[in-house]
Every structure is written in structure tokens, then in C-alpha cells.
Amino acid sequence: MKKVKITVLRKEFYPELADEYLTDGKKVGPCPLLDVGNEFIFEGSAKMPEGFCPWAWIDIYRSISSMSSGSTCKPWNKKDGQTIVCCTDGIRPVVFNVETIGDNLNSIE
């Protein structure tokens, strides 16, 4: 297993959808839990990194676990061991870069 770095790349917000569908409308604003540039490290055991959004974690954990296990998104992505994913909030989604870092966890020395 490899460590995985999760970086917030973008925060989107669609105020017209918020006004149409949310009780509080566009005043809810973009995601209040994460900021562009935030970085988190996944070290295994399905444990969510401290400070990460629990709803986004549910949405992107499959990709994180897959990267940690050594999967690849080549030939679609330029870099091996890396993928771009987002949470499923349709009004204020957050886009993440998920990439493996360092050596294998629990490697035999």
C-alpha cells in the first residue's frame, strides 16, 4: 500500500442552482469545509485524514483506496499513480487531485 496525497484543486459554486433548489439559496455559498490548496495524507486503514470533509470522503474513498493499492489511470492521465476526482455535491462540488507519494506502506525491508 502507498500513501496518498489529496489536494483541493478547485471549489465550484452554482448560485443559480442554489437559488432554485436549496432552502437558503445562494447564500449557502461554496463548500465551507475545504479550501483550494488544502492537502491531506491518507496513510491506510480506511481512516479519513483529520479535517477532511466526511461527505467528500465517502464520495472519493474508492479512488483513494485504489491509488493506495497501486492502480493506474494511464493512458488517460499523464502521470501514473494520479487521478482527478470530485465530491458529488451538485451545487458546490470540490475537485481533488489524488496521487500516490513515497514508498509502499508496510513494505518488507
Protein Blocks (a to p, Z undefined) as FASTA:
>chain_A
ZZdddddfbdcddfklmmmmmmnlmmnopafkbcehiacddebjhiacehiafklmmmmm
mmmmmmmnopafbfkbmbghiacdddfbfklccddddddehjdehiaZZ
